[in-house]
């Protein structure tokens, strides 16, 4: 009887999954699963680098075969929202083999903060190792707590490295120019500061800032927890950030612009205190779109491929609490949500593959692993 009931349960679950997939305009192929997956980057040969928040980095084929965990990953401060985060390839990876990892690291006492390291990836004995590991960026200052690291990574076409840095649930650092938290940052590939960044001139005016190099890193400020970062086809930078109680935001990020948090937000504090809306303070930039109820974004991807021709140039948001993938049309400085795909699971990340297929990382939920899914046009 137990076997019969189990078989009936599995059959009903499979039928529900098929029904869920039949409502979507694409085929969904489960490829493999991970323990708290966080990010994915494609290697030149079409394989993937996948991070798990607990500190593991794998090389994964498109068929789902994974390597042993890569050795040499920096020590990770795992807990809450912290752990191993994003992974990105150097623009000249084919020549130098350099990859970049973002992660939470421990500081003095009970403090922690995000960091970015780069290293050379070498494959060996069914796995691989990182050599020449070098930390090129750190959140400043390190603080107590386990949330809002941000730490998404993106290279632009000119080879600059962009980093999204969360406010670490401390609110005021987003407006504090002596902190690089609550900011979007622009660096050279070695972590040095480009001379044409908007606040570089302030470095000479404050010896303390010169020591820590914070002013010069900053491109924009007034962000809360920016978890999505990508460039539109016209080159504009878009950032998706998680709001407080309501008010998730999609912003087109501009040089030296201030997006207002925590002075303004279209959401409120979790303890019920109200935050003035953006329209009360016109000196701050207003979001292109904001959401209440929230999406709880995991990442942001702008689609460039041809496999889904109707999607080219659209942005896609991975939704955690919304359990959805949200498609957004971008048009210059404006944006609008045009479709929402119900995935029946928390979505951590959406990524475009080399052939234009869309790859999706689910967020691990209690009792289940986070799956890697491949989305292709309806057959």
Long-range contacts (C-beta under 8 A, 24 or more apart in sequence): 17-344, 20-342, 20-344, 23-342, 24-341, 24-342, 25-341, 25-378, 26-308, 26-341, 26-358, 26-375, 26-376, 26-377, 26-378, 27-375, 27-376, 27-377, 27-378, 27-379, 28-373, 28-374, 28-375, 29-373, 29-374, 29-375, 29-376, 30-371, 30-372, 30-373, 31-62, 31-63, 31-64, 31-371, 31-372, 31-373, 31-374, 32-60, 32-64, 32-65, 32-66, 32-371, 32-372, 33-369, 33-370, 33-371, 33-372, 34-58, 34-361, 34-364, 34-369, 34-370, 34-371, 34-372, 35-364, 35-369, 35-370, 36-83, 36-363, 36-364, 36-370, 37-348, 37-349, 37-361, 37-362, 37-363, 37-364, 37-370, 37-372, 38-83, 38-84, 38-85, 38-86, 38-348, 38-349, 38-361, 39-85, 39-86, 39-87, 39-299, 39-349, 39-361, 40-87, 40-349, 40-351, 40-359, 40-361, 40-372, 41-87, 41-88, 41-89, 41-99, 41-351, 42-351, 42-353, 42-354, 43-89, 43-93, 44-93, 44-94, 46-353, 46-354, 46-355, 48-359, 49-87, 49-89, 49-99, 49-121, 50-87, 50-361, 50-372, 51-84, 51-85, 51-86, 51-87, 51-101, 52-83, 52-84, 53-78, 53-82, 53-83, 53-84, 53-85, 54-78, 54-83, 54-84, 55-83, 55-84, 55-103, 56-84, 57-84, 57-87, 57-101, 59-123, 59-127, 59-128, 60-372, 62-353, 62-374, 64-372, 67-123, 67-126, 67-127, 67-128, 68-125, 68-126, 68-127, 69-127, 70-121, 70-127, 70-128, 70-129, 70-130, 71-127, 71-128, 71-129, 71-130, 72-119, 72-129, 72-130, 72-131, 72-133, 73-101, 73-103, 73-130, 74-101, 74-103, 74-105, 74-115, 74-117, 74-133, 74-135, 75-105, 75-106, 76-103, 76-104, 76-105, 77-103, 77-104, 77-105, 77-106, 77-112, 78-104, 79-104, 79-146, 80-145, 80-146, 80-147, 81-146, 81-147, 81-148, 81-149, 82-112, 82-146, 82-147, 82-149, 85-114, 85-149, 85-151, 85-152, 86-151, 86-152, 86-153, 87-153, 88-153, 88-154, 88-155, 88-161, 89-155, 90-118, 90-155, 90-189, 91-155, 91-159, 91-189, 96-120, 97-121, 97-122, 98-189, 99-130, 100-136, 100-153, 100-161, 102-149, 102-151, 102-152, 102-153, 102-163, 103-151, 104-149, 104-151, 105-138, 107-142, 108-142, 109-144, 110-144, 111-141, 111-142, 111-143, 111-144, 112-142, 112-143, 112-144, 112-145, 112-146, 113-138, 113-139, 113-140, 113-141, 113-142, 113-143, 113-149, 113-168, 114-138, 114-139, 114-149, 114-150, 114-151, 114-165, 114-166, 115-139, 116-151, 116-153, 116-161, 116-163, 116-191, 118-189, 118-190, 118-191, 136-187, 136-190, 136-191, 137-163, 137-185, 137-187, 137-191, 137-217, 139-165, 139-168, 139-180, 139-181, 140-179, 140-180, 140-181, 140-212, 140-214, 141-179, 143-168, 143-170, 145-169, 145-170, 147-225, 148-224, 148-225, 148-242, 150-223, 150-225, 150-226, 150-227, 152-226, 152-227, 152-228, 152-229, 152-299, 153-229, 154-229, 154-230, 154-231, 155-189, 156-231, 156-235, 156-237, 157-231, 157-235, 159-188, 159-189, 160-186, 160-187, 160-188, 160-189, 160-194, 161-186, 161-187, 161-188, 161-189, 161-191, 162-186, 162-187, 162-219, 162-229, 162-237, 163-187, 164-223, 164-226, 164-227, 164-228, 164-229, 164-239, 164-241, 165-223, 165-226, 166-223, 166-224, 166-225, 166-226, 166-227, 167-223, 167-224, 167-225, 167-261, 167-262, 171-261, 171-262, 172-262, 174-221, 174-222, 174-223, 174-224, 174-261, 174-262, 175-221, 175-222, 175-258, 175-261, 175-262, 175-263, 177-202, 177-209, 177-214, 177-215, 177-218, 177-221, 178-208, 178-209, 178-212, 178-214, 178-215, 179-214, 180-214, 180-217, 180-218, 182-221, 182-222, 182-223, 182-224, 182-261, 183-217, 183-218, 183-219, 183-220, 183-221, 183-223, 184-218, 184-219, 184-220, 184-221, 184-223, 184-226, 184-229, 184-237, 184-239, 184-253, 185-217, 185-218, 185-219, 186-217, 186-219, 187-217, 193-217, 198-255, 198-256, 199-256, 219-253, 219-255, 219-256, 220-253, 220-254, 220-255, 220-256, 220-257, 220-258, 220-259, 221-257, 221-258, 221-259, 222-257, 222-258, 222-259, 222-260, 222-261, 222-263, 222-284, 222-285, 223-251, 223-259, 223-261, 224-249, 224-261, 224-262, 224-265, 227-297, 227-298, 227-299, 227-300, 228-297, 228-298, 228-299, 228-300, 228-301, 228-317, 228-318, 229-299, 229-300, 230-300, 230-301, 230-302, 230-315, 231-302, 232-302, 232-313, 232-315, 232-330, 233-302, 233-304, 233-312, 233-313, 233-330, 234-332, 236-330, 236-332, 236-333, 238-288, 238-300, 238-302, 238-315, 238-330, 238-335, 239-300, 240-297, 240-299, 240-300, 240-315, 240-317, 241-297, 242-294, 242-296, 242-297, 243-267, 243-290, 243-291, 243-292, 243-294, 244-268, 244-269, 244-270, 244-275, 245-269, 245-270, 246-291, 246-292, 246-293, 246-294, 247-275, 247-290, 247-291, 247-292, 247-294, 248-290, 248-291, 248-292, 248-294, 248-295, 248-296, 248-297, 249-287, 249-289, 249-290, 250-287, 250-288, 250-289, 250-290, 250-300, 250-315, 250-317, 250-328, 250-335, 251-285, 251-287, 251-288, 252-288, 252-333, 252-335, 254-285, 257-285, 258-283, 258-284, 258-285, 259-284, 259-285, 259-287, 260-284, 260-285, 266-290, 266-292, 267-292, 267-294, 288-333, 288-334, 288-335, 289-328, 289-335, 289-336, 289-337, 293-322, 294-321, 294-322, 295-319, 295-320, 295-321, 295-322, 295-324, 295-326, 296-320, 296-321, 296-322, 298-346, 298-347, 298-348, 298-349, 298-350, 298-361, 298-363, 299-348, 299-349, 299-350, 299-351, 301-349, 301-350, 301-351, 301-352, 301-358, 302-330, 303-352, 303-358, 304-352, 305-352, 305-353, 305-355, 305-356, 305-357, 306-356, 307-355, 307-356, 307-357, 307-376, 307-377, 308-356, 308-358, 308-377, 314-338, 316-350, 316-358, 317-350, 318-347, 318-348, 318-349, 318-350, 318-360, 318-361, 319-343, 319-346, 319-347, 320-346, 320-347, 320-348, 320-363, 321-346, 323-347, 325-350, 325-360, 345-371
